[in-house]
Each structure stands twice: as C-alpha cells, then as structure tokens.
Amino acid sequence: MRRRAILIVPAAVASLIMLAGTAWFAGLRLNLTRSYPLGLWRIEPLDGPPAMGDLVFICPPDSAAFRLARERGYVGRGLCPGWFSPLIKTIVATEGQATEIGAGVSVDGRPIPHSDVQREDAAGRALAPFAGGVVPAGFLFLHSDFKGSYDSRYFGPIPASGLLGRAHPLLTFEP
C-alpha cells in the first residue's frame, strides 16, 4: 500500500503541474483579487492598439512601488518580470492624455466614476496618490471601480510593453 502511495502522489503532483502549465500557455488565469469578479479568465489578443475602456491583463513593472505593493499584499507573486502576478485593469487613459488626481481621478477634465482616492489601505497604512500629469508615450493609465483597488491612482501610468491582452471572463462570480 505504501509503495502505491509513493507512486501515486508524485504522479498526481506532476499531473497538476502539467495541467497548470497547459492552462497558463492557453492564456487562462485565475483571478483571486476583488478588483474584478473572482474566477477563471482568459487572455485574448487585442485587435488593435490599446484604447480607453479596454479591460486588460498587464504585467506591472519591477519597480519600488510594486515591490512595496507585493510586501503589503496588493499584488501577488506570478510569472511577470520581478515575479509579480498580472493585473486585471481597465485602461482609462493612453499616451498624451492628462490625468488629474484630487479626491478622485479626472482624465482630460472628465471625472472617472468610482475613482475616489483613499488615503490609507484597509490595514490603516498610508497610501500616497500619484501626482497626475500627461501619460507618456508607450504608457497606460489603469483603473478598477473597486474602492480598494491598487491601480494608477497610486502607482501612475505603467509601460504598455507589459500588456498581455484583453481580459475575458470565462467562469466568474461576485464575492
């Protein structure tokens, strides 16, 4: 009986690893954050340049802001550079657009709904908002309607080079 278990356990683990690898390469991702519905999502190619309103998967840059975000639990570990997990966010501004951060976010003078800026996180730690400004060439300004989302309100625009594709929900649910 023990020999059988010695053979079955590694085979089961290897099968799970192969299944996870196949799902990863097929563009499937599991979202466990509250920024968007929990569940299974698929990364689909964009049919043109990234635009306002696109819901996307994007790898964050390996920066001090994202290393602190990982320490605080805002961003998980994953296979993006710096071992970050990809973010699911909506593009609300692209290169050349002006962002203003006050009590909320405005893009080219238009307020973004559900963009209230929080001064501290759920654990009471200070959150410093991004200063605002014009989105540089090759960068995207990202947002989520979730009040506690860690998005460009706090880290500013991030490089579009990290864009993985459009986020498409497959099997999701609201918590």
N, C-alpha and C positions, 0 to 999 in steps of 0.2 A: 504494500500500500504506500509506503514511504517513497519507494522508487518511482512509483507512478506520479506522486505529487511533485517529486523533483523534476520530472519531465514536463508535467502539465503546466506548472507555474511559469517557467521561462517561456514556454510556447505561447501561453496566454499573454504575457507581457510583450513578447515580440509581435504578436498579432495586433495588440492595441497600438504599439508604436507604428507599425506599418499602416494601420487604419488612420491614425492621426496624421502621418506623413502624406498619405494619399489625399485626405481631406484638405490639408494645407496647400498642396500643389494644385488641387482642384479649385482653389480660391474660397474655400469655406472657412468661416471664422465664427467663434463663439463669443458673443458679447455678454459680459457679466457686469457691465457698468450701467448706471442709471441714466446716462446721457441720452440713450435711445433704448427702445424696447429690448429686453433681455432675450437671448436665444441665438438661433443659428442664422447667419447672414452669409451672403456670397459677394465676392468682389467681382464686378463686371467691368470690362473695358469702357472708358469714356468714348463717346462717338464724336468728340471734338475737343477743343481746348476747355480746361476747367472754367466754369461760369458760376455766377451768383445763383444760389439755390440748389446747386448740386450737393447731394448727400454723398460723402466720400469716405473711403478708408485712406489714411495717410500716416506715414511713419514720421514721428517727431524727430527733430534734430538732436544729436548728442550734445546737449548744452547744460550749463549750470542750472537753468530754470527747470529742465526736465529731470535732471538728477535729483534735485530737491523734490520735485513732484513725485518721483518714484519713492524717495525716502518717506514722504508723507502719505503715500498710498493713493495718490490721484491717478497715477499711471502704473500699469503692471509691467512685468517682465515679458519679453517676447522676442521675436526674431528680427526686429528692425535694428538698424545701427545703434550701438550703445545698449543693446539687449532690451529695448523698450517694446511694448506691445503697440500695435497700430491704434490710432484714434478713429472713431466714427464721429464726423462733424459735418455741418453744413457750411458751404462757402458763402460768406456774406459780403466779401469784398475781394477784388483782384487788383493787379498792379495798376497804379495810378489813381486809385480811389482814396479819398480822405476819410480817415476814421477819427472820431472824437470819443473820448471816454470821460464821462462825468458820473452821474448817478446811474446812467445806462450807456449804451453804445449807439452812436449815430454813424451812418456811412453816407458821405456826400450830403450831409444835413438831414437825412431821413433817419428817424429813430428805428432801431431794431427791436421788435417786440420781444418781451421776456429776456431782456439783456441787463437787468439790474446788476450792478456791481456790488459784490459782497466785500466787506472789509476784513472778514475773518472766515475761516473754514468751519466745518461742523465741530471740530475739536477745539475751537477758540483760538487757533493760530492765525496770526496776521497774514492777510493776502494783499499784495501790492498790485494795483491795477497797472496795465500798460499805459504809457503816456499818450498814445494816439499818434497820428501822423499819416503821411501818404504811404500806401502799400508799395514797397519797392518792386521793380521788375523781377519776375521769377518767384514771387511770394504770394501767399494766400492768407486771408484773414478768416478765421473759423469760429463757428458759434454752435451752441446747443441751447434749446429752450429750457433745459433742466436747470433750475436755480443753482444747484451745487456743481454745475459743470466746470471743469478746468479747461478753458478754451482761450482764444486770442484776447479776451478781456484782460487776461492776466499775463500770458506769455507773448503776446503780439503776433505779427504775421510770421509764418514759417515757410520754408522753401517748398515750392511746388514740386521739386525734384523727388520728394518723399511720397508723392501721390501714388497710391496703389490702384485706384479705380473707384468706380461708383459702388456705393453700398446698397445692396438689395436684400431686404428681409425675406427669409425662407420660412422659418418656424419661430415666431417670436411671441412674446406676451408682455403685458404691462405688469409690473410688480404691484 
